[in-house]
Structure formats: C-alpha cells, structure tokens
Amino acid sequence: GGPNPAAVRVGQGVIRERLTAHRNDSDILAYRSHGLYVTWAKVSASQRDGVERYLAERLNPKVGISFPDVVPIPVNLLW
C-alpha cells in the first residue's frame, strides 16, 4: 500500500487455503508494517500458469522465486 505499492507474493490455488497458509508465513509478514492487501481474480484453469508467470515477471514479488515455466499471458495490472 501507500505511495509506492509493491507485490509481496504472486500465486494461484484455492484462495482460502493459500491465504490461511500465508497468514503465518514469516517472509510475507515481514512486510506487514507497509500494509498488506489481497486481491484475486477468476482465471480459467488453462490460463492460470501463464497469468501467474506474467504477474511474477511484471510485479517482481518480494517473496517466492519459483513460477511456472510457460509463456506469460498478459492481464490488466492494479497499478
């Protein structure tokens, strides 16, 4: 949040399960003083890996280093 937003984590999966796991992830929690926000979108299963790859390349998340090795699929960004 704030004047210089940055992505902390990019991923895919069952939202409830992923958020539950990430709420206790010390690597993610290290950024809580900056304000953490969550967003998601419905993406067809056949495009998820490509969208995740695109978001990882464009947003350069602070946490997470392994992303699908597929052709990126462009999507609209939040900022």
mmCIF file of the N, C-alpha and C atoms, coordinates in Angstrom:
data_MODEL
# 
_entry.id   MODEL 
# 
loop_
_atom_site.group_PDB 
_atom_site.id 
_atom_site.type_symbol 
_atom_site.label_atom_id 
_atom_site.label_alt_id 
_atom_site.label_comp_id 
_atom_site.label_asym_id 
_atom_site.label_entity_id 
_atom_site.label_seq_id 
_atom_site.pdbx_PDB_ins_code 
_atom_site.Cartn_x 
_atom_site.Cartn_y 
_atom_site.Cartn_z 
_atom_site.occupancy 
_atom_site.B_iso_or_equiv 
_atom_site.pdbx_formal_charge 
_atom_site.auth_seq_id 
_atom_site.auth_comp_id 
_atom_site.auth_asym_id 
_atom_site.auth_atom_id 
_atom_site.pdbx_PDB_model_num 
ATOM 1   N N  . GLY A 1 1  ? 0.810   -1.184  0.000   1.00 0.00 ? 1  GLY A N  1 
ATOM 2   C CA . GLY A 1 1  ? 0.000   0.000   0.000   1.00 0.00 ? 1  GLY A CA 1 
ATOM 3   C C  . GLY A 1 1  ? 0.855   1.250   0.000   1.00 0.00 ? 1  GLY A C  1 
ATOM 4   N N  . GLY A 1 2  ? 0.208   2.376   0.075   1.00 0.00 ? 2  GLY A N  1 
ATOM 5   C CA . GLY A 1 2  ? 0.894   3.648   0.146   1.00 0.00 ? 2  GLY A CA 1 
ATOM 6   C C  . GLY A 1 2  ? 1.297   4.181   -1.207  1.00 0.00 ? 2  GLY A C  1 
ATOM 7   N N  . PRO A 1 3  ? 2.199   5.170   -1.225  1.00 0.00 ? 3  PRO A N  1 
ATOM 8   C CA . PRO A 1 3  ? 2.574   5.820   -2.477  1.00 0.00 ? 3  PRO A CA 1 
ATOM 9   C C  . PRO A 1 3  ? 3.436   4.952   -3.392  1.00 0.00 ? 3  PRO A C  1 
ATOM 10  N N  . ASN A 1 4  ? 4.062   3.917   -2.859  1.00 0.00 ? 4  ASN A N  1 
ATOM 11  C CA . ASN A 1 4  ? 4.922   3.037   -3.651  1.00 0.00 ? 4  ASN A CA 1 
ATOM 12  C C  . ASN A 1 4  ? 4.492   1.583   -3.486  1.00 0.00 ? 4  ASN A C  1 
ATOM 13  N N  . PRO A 1 5  ? 3.364   1.204   -4.075  1.00 0.00 ? 5  PRO A N  1 
ATOM 14  C CA . PRO A 1 5  ? 2.888   -0.170  -3.892  1.00 0.00 ? 5  PRO A CA 1 
ATOM 15  C C  . PRO A 1 5  ? 3.845   -1.183  -4.510  1.00 0.00 ? 5  PRO A C  1 
ATOM 16  N N  . ALA A 1 6  ? 3.903   -2.339  -3.914  1.00 0.00 ? 6  ALA A N  1 
ATOM 17  C CA . ALA A 1 6  ? 4.743   -3.423  -4.412  1.00 0.00 ? 6  ALA A CA 1 
ATOM 18  C C  . ALA A 1 6  ? 4.044   -4.743  -4.136  1.00 0.00 ? 6  ALA A C  1 
ATOM 19  N N  . ALA A 1 7  ? 4.297   -5.711  -4.980  1.00 0.00 ? 7  ALA A N  1 
ATOM 20  C CA . ALA A 1 7  ? 3.736   -7.048  -4.785  1.00 0.00 ? 7  ALA A CA 1 
ATOM 21  C C  . ALA A 1 7  ? 4.634   -7.817  -3.822  1.00 0.00 ? 7  ALA A C  1 
ATOM 22  N N  . VAL A 1 8  ? 4.022   -8.435  -2.844  1.00 0.00 ? 8  VAL A N  1 
ATOM 23  C CA . VAL A 1 8  ? 4.772   -9.257  -1.907  1.00 0.00 ? 8  VAL A CA 1 
ATOM 24  C C  . VAL A 1 8  ? 4.762   -10.707 -2.371  1.00 0.00 ? 8  VAL A C  1 
ATOM 25  N N  . ARG A 1 9  ? 3.623   -11.181 -2.878  1.00 0.00 ? 9  ARG A N  1 
ATOM 26  C CA . ARG A 1 9  ? 3.502   -12.591 -3.282  1.00 0.00 ? 9  ARG A CA 1 
ATOM 27  C C  . ARG A 1 9  ? 2.564   -12.699 -4.464  1.00 0.00 ? 9  ARG A C  1 
ATOM 28  N N  . VAL A 1 10 ? 2.879   -13.575 -5.401  1.00 0.00 ? 10 VAL A N  1 
ATOM 29  C CA . VAL A 1 10 ? 2.025   -13.899 -6.546  1.00 0.00 ? 10 VAL A CA 1 
ATOM 30  C C  . VAL A 1 10 ? 1.848   -15.404 -6.538  1.00 0.00 ? 10 VAL A C  1 
ATOM 31  N N  . GLY A 1 11 ? 0.636   -15.868 -6.797  1.00 0.00 ? 11 GLY A N  1 
ATOM 32  C CA . GLY A 1 11 ? 0.436   -17.307 -6.818  1.00 0.00 ? 11 GLY A CA 1 
ATOM 33  C C  . GLY A 1 11 ? -0.944  -17.680 -7.290  1.00 0.00 ? 11 GLY A C  1 
ATOM 34  N N  . GLN A 1 12 ? -1.261  -18.942 -7.134  1.00 0.00 ? 12 GLN A N  1 
ATOM 35  C CA . GLN A 1 12 ? -2.554  -19.466 -7.559  1.00 0.00 ? 12 GLN A CA 1 
ATOM 36  C C  . GLN A 1 12 ? -2.934  -20.617 -6.644  1.00 0.00 ? 12 GLN A C  1 
ATOM 37  N N  . GLY A 1 13 ? -4.194  -20.964 -6.672  1.00 0.00 ? 13 GLY A N  1 
ATOM 38  C CA . GLY A 1 13 ? -4.664  -22.081 -5.867  1.00 0.00 ? 13 GLY A CA 1 
ATOM 39  C C  . GLY A 1 13 ? -6.016  -21.793 -5.260  1.00 0.00 ? 13 GLY A C  1 
ATOM 40  N N  . VAL A 1 14 ? -6.408  -22.607 -4.302  1.00 0.00 ? 14 VAL A N  1 
ATOM 41  C CA . VAL A 1 14 ? -7.658  -22.414 -3.582  1.00 0.00 ? 14 VAL A CA 1 
ATOM 42  C C  . VAL A 1 14 ? -7.434  -21.237 -2.629  1.00 0.00 ? 14 VAL A C  1 
ATOM 43  N N  . ILE A 1 15 ? -8.139  -20.138 -2.873  1.00 0.00 ? 15 ILE A N  1 
ATOM 44  C CA . ILE A 1 15 ? -7.869  -18.889 -2.169  1.00 0.00 ? 15 ILE A CA 1 
ATOM 45  C C  . ILE A 1 15 ? -7.871  -19.061 -0.655  1.00 0.00 ? 15 ILE A C  1 
ATOM 46  N N  . ARG A 1 16 ? -8.884  -19.687 -0.120  1.00 0.00 ? 16 ARG A N  1 
ATOM 47  C CA . ARG A 1 16 ? -8.971  -19.855 1.337   1.00 0.00 ? 16 ARG A CA 1 
ATOM 48  C C  . ARG A 1 16 ? -7.736  -20.576 1.878   1.00 0.00 ? 16 ARG A C  1 
ATOM 49  N N  . GLU A 1 17 ? -7.325  -21.637 1.217   1.00 0.00 ? 17 GLU A N  1 
ATOM 50  C CA . GLU A 1 17 ? -6.165  -22.406 1.675   1.00 0.00 ? 17 GLU A CA 1 
ATOM 51  C C  . GLU A 1 17 ? -4.879  -21.597 1.570   1.00 0.00 ? 17 GLU A C  1 
ATOM 52  N N  . ARG A 1 18 ? -4.712  -20.898 0.462   1.00 0.00 ? 18 ARG A N  1 
ATOM 53  C CA . ARG A 1 18 ? -3.491  -20.115 0.261   1.00 0.00 ? 18 ARG A CA 1 
ATOM 54  C C  . ARG A 1 18 ? -3.394  -18.983 1.274   1.00 0.00 ? 18 ARG A C  1 
ATOM 55  N N  . LEU A 1 19 ? -4.494  -18.261 1.485   1.00 0.00 ? 19 LEU A N  1 
ATOM 56  C CA . LEU A 1 19 ? -4.461  -17.147 2.436   1.00 0.00 ? 19 LEU A CA 1 
ATOM 57  C C  . LEU A 1 19 ? -4.243  -17.633 3.864   1.00 0.00 ? 19 LEU A C  1 
ATOM 58  N N  . THR A 1 20 ? -4.830  -18.771 4.203   1.00 0.00 ? 20 THR A N  1 
ATOM 59  C CA . THR A 1 20 ? -4.618  -19.338 5.536   1.00 0.00 ? 20 THR A CA 1 
ATOM 60  C C  . THR A 1 20 ? -3.138  -19.645 5.745   1.00 0.00 ? 20 THR A C  1 
ATOM 61  N N  . ALA A 1 21 ? -2.512  -20.242 4.763   1.00 0.00 ? 21 ALA A N  1 
ATOM 62  C CA . ALA A 1 21 ? -1.082  -20.560 4.864   1.00 0.00 ? 21 ALA A CA 1 
ATOM 63  C C  . ALA A 1 21 ? -0.234  -19.292 4.913   1.00 0.00 ? 21 ALA A C  1 
ATOM 64  N N  . HIS A 1 22 ? -0.553  -18.329 4.078   1.00 0.00 ? 22 HIS A N  1 
ATOM 65  C CA . HIS A 1 22 ? 0.255   -17.110 4.002   1.00 0.00 ? 22 HIS A CA 1 
ATOM 66  C C  . HIS A 1 22 ? 0.125   -16.231 5.246   1.00 0.00 ? 22 HIS A C  1 
ATOM 67  N N  . ARG A 1 23 ? -0.971  -16.358 5.976   1.00 0.00 ? 23 ARG A N  1 
ATOM 68  C CA . ARG A 1 23 ? -1.154  -15.551 7.196   1.00 0.00 ? 23 ARG A CA 1 
ATOM 69  C C  . ARG A 1 23 ? -0.107  -15.870 8.254   1.00 0.00 ? 23 ARG A C  1 
ATOM 70  N N  . ASN A 1 24 ? 0.526   -17.021 8.124   1.00 0.00 ? 24 ASN A N  1 
ATOM 71  C CA . ASN A 1 24 ? 1.543   -17.438 9.089   1.00 0.00 ? 24 ASN A CA 1 
ATOM 72  C C  . ASN A 1 24 ? 2.938   -17.508 8.478   1.00 0.00 ? 24 ASN A C  1 
ATOM 73  N N  . ASP A 1 25 ? 3.096   -16.981 7.284   1.00 0.00 ? 25 ASP A N  1 
ATOM 74  C CA . ASP A 1 25 ? 4.379   -17.035 6.577   1.00 0.00 ? 25 ASP A CA 1 
ATOM 75  C C  . ASP A 1 25 ? 5.245   -15.847 7.011   1.00 0.00 ? 25 ASP A C  1 
ATOM 76  N N  . SER A 1 26 ? 6.333   -16.124 7.699   1.00 0.00 ? 26 SER A N  1 
ATOM 77  C CA . SER A 1 26 ? 7.178   -15.044 8.226   1.00 0.00 ? 26 SER A CA 1 
ATOM 78  C C  . SER A 1 26 ? 7.789   -14.189 7.121   1.00 0.00 ? 26 SER A C  1 
ATOM 79  N N  . ASP A 1 27 ? 8.046   -14.775 5.957   1.00 0.00 ? 27 ASP A N  1 
ATOM 80  C CA . ASP A 1 27 ? 8.592   -13.991 4.841   1.00 0.00 ? 27 ASP A CA 1 
ATOM 81  C C  . ASP A 1 27 ? 7.595   -12.930 4.383   1.00 0.00 ? 27 ASP A C  1 
ATOM 82  N N  . ILE A 1 28 ? 6.326   -13.284 4.355   1.00 0.00 ? 28 ILE A N  1 
ATOM 83  C CA . ILE A 1 28 ? 5.275   -12.332 3.973   1.00 0.00 ? 28 ILE A CA 1 
ATOM 84  C C  . ILE A 1 28 ? 5.028   -11.341 5.107   1.00 0.00 ? 28 ILE A C  1 
ATOM 85  N N  . LEU A 1 29 ? 4.952   -11.847 6.321   1.00 0.00 ? 29 LEU A N  1 
ATOM 86  C CA . LEU A 1 29 ? 4.668   -10.989 7.472   1.00 0.00 ? 29 LEU A CA 1 
ATOM 87  C C  . LEU A 1 29 ? 5.746   -9.934  7.699   1.00 0.00 ? 29 LEU A C  1 
ATOM 88  N N  . ALA A 1 30 ? 6.919   -10.143 7.170   1.00 0.00 ? 30 ALA A N  1 
ATOM 89  C CA . ALA A 1 30 ? 7.988   -9.145  7.297   1.00 0.00 ? 30 ALA A CA 1 
ATOM 90  C C  . ALA A 1 30 ? 7.586   -7.811  6.671   1.00 0.00 ? 30 ALA A C  1 
ATOM 91  N N  . TYR A 1 31 ? 6.602   -7.816  5.780   1.00 0.00 ? 31 TYR A N  1 
ATOM 92  C CA . TYR A 1 31 ? 6.156   -6.599  5.087   1.00 0.00 ? 31 TYR A CA 1 
ATOM 93  C C  . TYR A 1 31 ? 4.886   -6.002  5.691   1.00 0.00 ? 31 TYR A C  1 
ATOM 94  N N  . ARG A 1 32 ? 4.385   -6.538  6.774   1.00 0.00 ? 32 ARG A N  1 
ATOM 95  C CA . ARG A 1 32 ? 3.107   -6.082  7.332   1.00 0.00 ? 32 ARG A CA 1 
ATOM 96  C C  . ARG A 1 32 ? 3.124   -4.620  7.752   1.00 0.00 ? 32 ARG A C  1 
ATOM 97  N N  . SER A 1 33 ? 4.261   -4.081  8.141   1.00 0.00 ? 33 SER A N  1 
ATOM 98  C CA . SER A 1 33 ? 4.306   -2.674  8.565   1.00 0.00 ? 33 SER A CA 1 
ATOM 99  C C  . SER A 1 33 ? 4.032   -1.718  7.408   1.00 0.00 ? 33 SER A C  1 
ATOM 100 N N  . HIS A 1 34 ? 4.145   -2.203  6.180   1.00 0.00 ? 34 HIS A N  1 
ATOM 101 C CA . HIS A 1 34 ? 3.865   -1.388  4.992   1.00 0.00 ? 34 HIS A CA 1 
ATOM 102 C C  . HIS A 1 34 ? 2.385   -1.434  4.616   1.00 0.00 ? 34 HIS A C  1 
ATOM 103 N N  . GLY A 1 35 ? 1.639   -2.336  5.243   1.00 0.00 ? 35 GLY A N  1 
ATOM 104 C CA . GLY A 1 35 ? 0.233   -2.545  4.888   1.00 0.00 ? 35 GLY A CA 1 
ATOM 105 C C  . GLY A 1 35 ? 0.145   -3.643  3.846   1.00 0.00 ? 35 GLY A C  1 
ATOM 106 N N  . LEU A 1 36 ? -0.543  -4.700  4.167   1.00 0.00 ? 36 LEU A N  1 
ATOM 107 C CA . LEU A 1 36 ? -0.704  -5.822  3.240   1.00 0.00 ? 36 LEU A CA 1 
ATOM 108 C C  . LEU A 1 36 ? -2.143  -5.879  2.755   1.00 0.00 ? 36 LEU A C  1 
ATOM 109 N N  . TYR A 1 37 ? -2.313  -6.019  1.462   1.00 0.00 ? 37 TYR A N  1 
ATOM 110 C CA . TYR A 1 37 ? -3.629  -6.105  0.845   1.00 0.00 ? 37 TYR A CA 1 
ATOM 111 C C  . TYR A 1 37 ? -3.652  -7.332  -0.047  1.00 0.00 ? 37 TYR A C  1 
ATOM 112 N N  . VAL A 1 38 ? -4.834  -7.867  -0.263  1.00 0.00 ? 38 VAL A N  1 
ATOM 113 C CA . VAL A 1 38 ? -5.001  -9.072  -1.065  1.00 0.00 ? 38 VAL A CA 1 
ATOM 114 C C  . VAL A 1 38 ? -5.961  -8.783  -2.203  1.00 0.00 ? 38 VAL A C  1 
ATOM 115 N N  . THR A 1 39 ? -5.654  -9.323  -3.359  1.00 0.00 ? 39 THR A N  1 
ATOM 116 C CA . THR A 1 39 ? -6.585  -9.257  -4.481  1.00 0.00 ? 39 THR A CA 1 
ATOM 117 C C  . THR A 1 39 ? -6.510  -10.581 -5.227  1.00 0.00 ? 39 THR A C  1 
ATOM 118 N N  . TRP A 1 40 ? -7.564  -10.905 -5.952  1.00 0.00 ? 40 TRP A N  1 
ATOM 119 C CA . TRP A 1 40 ? -7.580  -12.134 -6.739  1.00 0.00 ? 40 TRP A CA 1 
ATOM 120 C C  . TRP A 1 40 ? -8.536  -11.957 -7.895  1.00 0.00 ? 40 TRP A C  1 
ATOM 121 N N  . ALA A 1 41 ? -8.438  -12.877 -8.822  1.00 0.00 ? 41 ALA A N  1 
ATOM 122 C CA . ALA A 1 41 ? -9.311  -12.854 -9.995  1.00 0.00 ? 41 ALA A CA 1 
ATOM 123 C C  . ALA A 1 41 ? -9.626  -14.281 -10.404 1.00 0.00 ? 41 ALA A C  1 
ATOM 124 N N  . LYS A 1 42 ? -10.776 -14.449 -10.988 1.00 0.00 ? 42 LYS A N  1 
ATOM 125 C CA . LYS A 1 42 ? -11.153 -15.747 -11.536 1.00 0.00 ? 42 LYS A CA 1 
ATOM 126 C C  . LYS A 1 42 ? -10.454 -15.890 -12.888 1.00 0.00 ? 42 LYS A C  1 
ATOM 127 N N  . VAL A 1 43 ? -9.683  -16.958 -13.029 1.00 0.00 ? 43 VAL A N  1 
ATOM 128 C CA . VAL A 1 43 ? -8.926  -17.225 -14.258 1.00 0.00 ? 43 VAL A CA 1 
ATOM 129 C C  . VAL A 1 43 ? -9.151  -18.682 -14.624 1.00 0.00 ? 43 VAL A C  1 
ATOM 130 N N  . SER A 1 44 ? -9.392  -18.942 -15.890 1.00 0.00 ? 44 SER A N  1 
ATOM 131 C CA . SER A 1 44 ? -9.630  -20.324 -16.318 1.00 0.00 ? 44 SER A CA 1 
ATOM 132 C C  . SER A 1 44 ? -8.394  -21.177 -16.028 1.00 0.00 ? 44 SER A C  1 
ATOM 133 N N  . ALA A 1 45 ? -8.631  -22.428 -15.706 1.00 0.00 ? 45 ALA A N  1 
ATOM 134 C CA . ALA A 1 45 ? -7.549  -23.339 -15.344 1.00 0.00 ? 45 ALA A CA 1 
ATOM 135 C C  . ALA A 1 45 ? -6.478  -23.413 -16.425 1.00 0.00 ? 45 ALA A C  1 
ATOM 136 N N  . SER A 1 46 ? -6.880  -23.331 -17.679 1.00 0.00 ? 46 SER A N  1 
ATOM 137 C CA . SER A 1 46 ? -5.920  -23.443 -18.781 1.00 0.00 ? 46 SER A CA 1 
ATOM 138 C C  . SER A 1 46 ? -5.000  -22.230 -18.898 1.00 0.00 ? 46 SER A C  1 
ATOM 139 N N  . GLN A 1 47 ? -5.358  -21.118 -18.238 1.00 0.00 ? 47 GLN A N  1 
ATOM 140 C CA . GLN A 1 47 ? -4.552  -19.898 -18.339 1.00 0.00 ? 47 GLN A CA 1 
ATOM 141 C C  . GLN A 1 47 ? -3.830  -19.534 -17.045 1.00 0.00 ? 47 GLN A C  1 
ATOM 142 N N  . ARG A 1 48 ? -4.081  -20.220 -15.975 1.00 0.00 ? 48 ARG A N  1 
ATOM 143 C CA . ARG A 1 48 ? -3.534  -19.833 -14.665 1.00 0.00 ? 48 ARG A CA 1 
ATOM 144 C C  . ARG A 1 48 ? -2.016  -19.774 -14.627 1.00 0.00 ? 48 ARG A C  1 
ATOM 145 N N  . ASP A 1 49 ? -1.362  -20.790 -15.159 1.00 0.00 ? 49 ASP A N  1 
ATOM 146 C CA . ASP A 1 49 ? 0.102   -20.787 -15.120 1.00 0.00 ? 49 ASP A CA 1 
ATOM 147 C C  . ASP A 1 49 ? 0.667   -19.595 -15.888 1.00 0.00 ? 49 ASP A C  1 
ATOM 148 N N  . GLY A 1 50 ? 0.108   -19.314 -17.057 1.00 0.00 ? 50 GLY A N  1 
ATOM 149 C CA . GLY A 1 50 ? 0.592   -18.198 -17.868 1.00 0.00 ? 50 GLY A CA 1 
ATOM 150 C C  . GLY A 1 50 ? 0.345   -16.852 -17.215 1.00 0.00 ? 50 GLY A C  1 
ATOM 151 N N  . VAL A 1 51 ? -0.806  -16.702 -16.583 1.00 0.00 ? 51 VAL A N  1 
ATOM 152 C CA . VAL A 1 51 ? -1.118  -15.453 -15.878 1.00 0.00 ? 51 VAL A CA 1 
ATOM 153 C C  . VAL A 1 51 ? -0.191  -15.291 -14.678 1.00 0.00 ? 51 VAL A C  1 
ATOM 154 N N  . GLU A 1 52 ? 0.024   -16.358 -13.935 1.00 0.00 ? 52 GLU A N  1 
ATOM 155 C CA . GLU A 1 52 ? 0.944   -16.282 -12.794 1.00 0.00 ? 52 GLU A CA 1 
ATOM 156 C C  . GLU A 1 52 ? 2.340   -15.881 -13.265 1.00 0.00 ? 52 GLU A C  1 
ATOM 157 N N  . ARG A 1 53 ? 2.779   -16.473 -14.359 1.00 0.00 ? 53 ARG A N  1 
ATOM 158 C CA . ARG A 1 53 ? 4.106   -16.144 -14.901 1.00 0.00 ? 53 ARG A CA 1 
ATOM 159 C C  . ARG A 1 53 ? 4.190   -14.666 -15.272 1.00 0.00 ? 53 ARG A C  1 
ATOM 160 N N  . TYR A 1 54 ? 3.162   -14.168 -15.948 1.00 0.00 ? 54 TYR A N  1 
ATOM 161 C CA . TYR A 1 54 ? 3.132   -12.759 -16.349 1.00 0.00 ? 54 TYR A CA 1 
ATOM 162 C C  . TYR A 1 54 ? 3.190   -11.844 -15.124 1.00 0.00 ? 54 TYR A C  1 
ATOM 163 N N  . LEU A 1 55 ? 2.366   -12.123 -14.133 1.00 0.00 ? 55 LEU A N  1 
ATOM 164 C CA . LEU A 1 55 ? 2.347   -11.298 -12.928 1.00 0.00 ? 55 LEU A CA 1 
ATOM 165 C C  . LEU A 1 55 ? 3.696   -11.329 -12.214 1.00 0.00 ? 55 LEU A C  1 
ATOM 166 N N  . ALA A 1 56 ? 4.309   -12.486 -12.147 1.00 0.00 ? 56 ALA A N  1 
ATOM 167 C CA . ALA A 1 56 ? 5.614   -12.599 -11.495 1.00 0.00 ? 56 ALA A CA 1 
ATOM 168 C C  . ALA A 1 56 ? 6.666   -11.781 -12.237 1.00 0.00 ? 56 ALA A C  1 
ATOM 169 N N  . GLU A 1 57 ? 6.638   -11.830 -13.564 1.00 0.00 ? 57 GLU A N  1 
ATOM 170 C CA . GLU A 1 57 ? 7.617   -11.078 -14.351 1.00 0.00 ? 57 GLU A CA 1 
ATOM 171 C C  . GLU A 1 57 ? 7.394   -9.574  -14.246 1.00 0.00 ? 57 GLU A C  1 
ATOM 172 N N  . ARG A 1 58 ? 6.145   -9.144  -14.255 1.00 0.00 ? 58 ARG A N  1 
ATOM 173 C CA . ARG A 1 58 ? 5.835   -7.710  -14.225 1.00 0.00 ? 58 ARG A CA 1 
ATOM 174 C C  . ARG A 1 58 ? 5.926   -7.105  -12.835 1.00 0.00 ? 58 ARG A C  1 
ATOM 175 N N  . LEU A 1 59 ? 5.519   -7.853  -11.813 1.00 0.00 ? 59 LEU A N  1 
ATOM 176 C CA . LEU A 1 59 ? 5.430   -7.294  -10.467 1.00 0.00 ? 59 LEU A CA 1 
ATOM 177 C C  . LEU A 1 59 ? 6.649   -7.578  -9.593  1.00 0.00 ? 59 LEU A C  1 
ATOM 178 N N  . ASN A 1 60 ? 7.466   -8.529  -10.009 1.00 0.00 ? 60 ASN A N  1 
ATOM 179 C CA . ASN A 1 60 ? 8.674   -8.872  -9.260  1.00 0.00 ? 60 ASN A CA 1 
ATOM 180 C C  . ASN A 1 60 ? 8.385   -8.990  -7.755  1.00 0.00 ? 60 ASN A C  1 
ATOM 181 N N  . PRO A 1 61 ? 7.579   -9.968  -7.361  1.00 0.00 ? 61 PRO A N  1 
ATOM 182 C CA . PRO A 1 61 ? 7.183   -10.092 -5.954  1.00 0.00 ? 61 PRO A CA 1 
ATOM 183 C C  . PRO A 1 61 ? 8.376   -10.271 -5.019  1.00 0.00 ? 61 PRO A C  1 
ATOM 184 N N  . LYS A 1 62 ? 8.214   -9.753  -3.812  1.00 0.00 ? 62 LYS A N  1 
ATOM 185 C CA . LYS A 1 62 ? 9.280   -9.800  -2.806  1.00 0.00 ? 62 LYS A CA 1 
ATOM 186 C C  . LYS A 1 62 ? 9.501   -11.209 -2.266  1.00 0.00 ? 62 LYS A C  1 
ATOM 187 N N  . VAL A 1 63 ? 8.460   -12.043 -2.289  1.00 0.00 ? 63 VAL A N  1 
ATOM 188 C CA . VAL A 1 63 ? 8.514   -13.398 -1.744  1.00 0.00 ? 63 VAL A CA 1 
ATOM 189 C C  . VAL A 1 63 ? 8.113   -14.378 -2.840  1.00 0.00 ? 63 VAL A C  1 
ATOM 190 N N  . GLY A 1 64 ? 8.824   -15.481 -2.938  1.00 0.00 ? 64 GLY A N  1 
ATOM 191 C CA . GLY A 1 64 ? 8.517   -16.502 -3.944  1.00 0.00 ? 64 GLY A CA 1 
ATOM 192 C C  . GLY A 1 64 ? 9.470   -16.387 -5.115  1.00 0.00 ? 64 GLY A C  1 
ATOM 193 N N  . ILE A 1 65 ? 10.077  -17.488 -5.480  1.00 0.00 ? 65 ILE A N  1 
ATOM 194 C CA . ILE A 1 65 ? 11.047  -17.444 -6.571  1.00 0.00 ? 65 ILE A CA 1 
ATOM 195 C C  . ILE A 1 65 ? 10.759  -18.463 -7.665  1.00 0.00 ? 65 ILE A C  1 
ATOM 196 N N  . SER A 1 66 ? 9.826   -19.348 -7.445  1.00 0.00 ? 66 SER A N  1 
ATOM 197 C CA . SER A 1 66 ? 9.539   -20.408 -8.409  1.00 0.00 ? 66 SER A CA 1 
ATOM 198 C C  . SER A 1 66 ? 8.179   -20.167 -9.051  1.00 0.00 ? 66 SER A C  1 
ATOM 199 N N  . PHE A 1 67 ? 8.191   -19.972 -10.366 1.00 0.00 ? 67 PHE A N  1 
ATOM 200 C CA . PHE A 1 67 ? 6.958   -19.722 -11.095 1.00 0.00 ? 67 PHE A CA 1 
ATOM 201 C C  . PHE A 1 67 ? 6.894   -20.649 -12.304 1.00 0.00 ? 67 PHE A C  1 
ATOM 202 N N  . PRO A 1 68 ? 5.687   -20.917 -12.814 1.00 0.00 ? 68 PRO A N  1 
ATOM 203 C CA . PRO A 1 68 ? 5.548   -21.850 -13.937 1.00 0.00 ? 68 PRO A CA 1 
ATOM 204 C C  . PRO A 1 68 ? 6.422   -21.454 -15.128 1.00 0.00 ? 68 PRO A C  1 
ATOM 205 N N  . ASP A 1 69 ? 7.033   -22.440 -15.744 1.00 0.00 ? 69 ASP A N  1 
ATOM 206 C CA . ASP A 1 69 ? 7.885   -22.226 -16.916 1.00 0.00 ? 69 ASP A CA 1 
ATOM 207 C C  . ASP A 1 69 ? 7.016   -22.335 -18.166 1.00 0.00 ? 69 ASP A C  1 
ATOM 208 N N  . VAL A 1 70 ? 6.216   -21.301 -18.395 1.00 0.00 ? 70 VAL A N  1 
ATOM 209 C CA . VAL A 1 70 ? 5.283   -21.272 -19.518 1.00 0.00 ? 70 VAL A CA 1 
ATOM 210 C C  . VAL A 1 70 ? 5.318   -19.890 -20.153 1.00 0.00 ? 70 VAL A C  1 
ATOM 211 N N  . VAL A 1 71 ? 4.643   -19.758 -21.283 1.00 0.00 ? 71 VAL A N  1 
ATOM 212 C CA . VAL A 1 71 ? 4.533   -18.461 -21.947 1.00 0.00 ? 71 VAL A CA 1 
ATOM 213 C C  . VAL A 1 71 ? 3.633   -17.560 -21.101 1.00 0.00 ? 71 VAL A C  1 
ATOM 214 N N  . PRO A 1 72 ? 4.094   -16.348 -20.775 1.00 0.00 ? 72 PRO A N  1 
ATOM 215 C CA . PRO A 1 72 ? 3.271   -15.431 -19.981 1.00 0.00 ? 72 PRO A CA 1 
ATOM 216 C C  . PRO A 1 72 ? 1.995   -15.032 -20.726 1.00 0.00 ? 72 PRO A C  1 
ATOM 217 N N  . ILE A 1 73 ? 0.913   -14.875 -19.998 1.00 0.00 ? 73 ILE A N  1 
ATOM 218 C CA . ILE A 1 73 ? -0.358  -14.406 -20.556 1.00 0.00 ? 73 ILE A CA 1 
ATOM 219 C C  . ILE A 1 73 ? -0.659  -13.049 -19.925 1.00 0.00 ? 73 ILE A C  1 
ATOM 220 N N  . PRO A 1 74 ? -0.599  -11.964 -20.710 1.00 0.00 ? 74 PRO A N  1 
ATOM 221 C CA . PRO A 1 74 ? -0.824  -10.620 -20.167 1.00 0.00 ? 74 PRO A CA 1 
ATOM 222 C C  . PRO A 1 74 ? -2.233  -10.426 -19.608 1.00 0.00 ? 74 PRO A C  1 
ATOM 223 N N  . VAL A 1 75 ? -2.295  -9.690  -18.511 1.00 0.00 ? 75 VAL A N  1 
ATOM 224 C CA . VAL A 1 75 ? -3.555  -9.302  -17.870 1.00 0.00 ? 75 VAL A CA 1 
ATOM 225 C C  . VAL A 1 75 ? -3.421  -7.848  -17.424 1.00 0.00 ? 75 VAL A C  1 
ATOM 226 N N  . ASN A 1 76 ? -4.540  -7.227  -17.057 1.00 0.00 ? 76 ASN A N  1 
ATOM 227 C CA . ASN A 1 76 ? -4.510  -5.864  -16.536 1.00 0.00 ? 76 ASN A CA 1 
ATOM 228 C C  . ASN A 1 76 ? -3.938  -5.871  -15.127 1.00 0.00 ? 76 ASN A C  1 
ATOM 229 N N  . LEU A 1 77 ? -3.091  -4.905  -14.847 1.00 0.00 ? 77 LEU A N  1 
ATOM 230 C CA . LEU A 1 77 ? -2.493  -4.784  -13.523 1.00 0.00 ? 77 LEU A CA 1 
ATOM 231 C C  . LEU A 1 77 ? -3.266  -3.783  -12.676 1.00 0.00 ? 77 LEU A C  1 
ATOM 232 N N  . LEU A 1 78 ? -3.081  -3.869  -11.375 1.00 0.00 ? 78 LEU A N  1 
ATOM 233 C CA . LEU A 1 78 ? -3.768  -2.964  -10.453 1.00 0.00 ? 78 LEU A CA 1 
ATOM 234 C C  . LEU A 1 78 ? -3.230  -1.548  -10.518 1.00 0.00 ? 78 LEU A C  1 
ATOM 235 N N  . TRP A 1 79 ? -1.961  -1.397  -10.813 1.00 0.00 ? 79 TRP A N  1 
ATOM 236 C CA . TRP A 1 79 ? -1.355  -0.070  -10.868 1.00 0.00 ? 79 TRP A CA 1 
ATOM 237 C C  . TRP A 1 79 ? -0.474  0.050   -12.068 1.00 0.00 ? 79 TRP A C  1 
# 
